[in-house]
Amino acid sequence: MANNYRCRFGELDAIMTDGERLIIVEIRYRRSPAFGGALGSISAAKRARICRTTQHFVQAYPRWREAPIRFDVVALTGRLQQPELHWIAGAFTMQDLYRRPTH
């Protein structure tokens, strides 16, 4: 549907649909799995920026205001010519950002 949607809050790598569902895809690449690799590079702050940018997107495009939203992550690790690819559907939700950790 769209790639590289940008606004003052950040950027969405890819925006897709599955029926009436809006799917926001964050694409991350790291050559090495050290320090958590591509998946580990998506911090809470990064997830918050993605959510704020998504909120901006749905305000800009009213057709999507009531749509369910799924956040996916495509994590690529290794050499770019033959990366190891992991697609995590539903990697996080907007609600995850507001939950307090339990100790």
JOWOKA-V953772 format. One record per pair of residues at least 12 apart in sequence whose C-alpha atoms are under 7 Angstrom apart, sorted by the first residue. I is the first residue (numbers start at 0). GAP is how many residues later the second one is. If there is no record, write none. Layout:
BEGIN
((I	GAP) (I	GAP))
END
This chain:
BEGIN
((0	14) (0	15) (1	12) (1	13) (1	14) (2	12) (6	46) (8	40) (8	43) (8	44) (9	39) (9	40) (9	43) (10	42) (11	14) (11	38) (11	41) (12	12) (12	13) (12	14) (13	12) (19	47) (20	46) (20	47) (20	48) (21	45) (21	46) (21	47) (21	48) (22	46) (22	47) (22	48) (22	49) (23	46) (23	47) (23	48) (24	46) (24	47) (24	48) (24	49) (25	46) (25	47) (25	48) (26	46) (26	47) (26	48) (27	46) (27	47) (27	48) (28	46) (28	47) (28	48) (29	46) (29	47) (29	48) (30	46) (30	47) (30	48) (31	45) (31	46) (32	44) (36	40) (37	37) (37	38) (37	39) (38	36) (47	49) (50	43) (69	20) (69	23) (70	18) (70	19) (70	20) (70	21) (70	22) (71	16) (71	17) (71	18) (71	19) (72	14) (72	15) (72	16) (72	18) (73	12) (73	13) (73	14) (74	12))
END
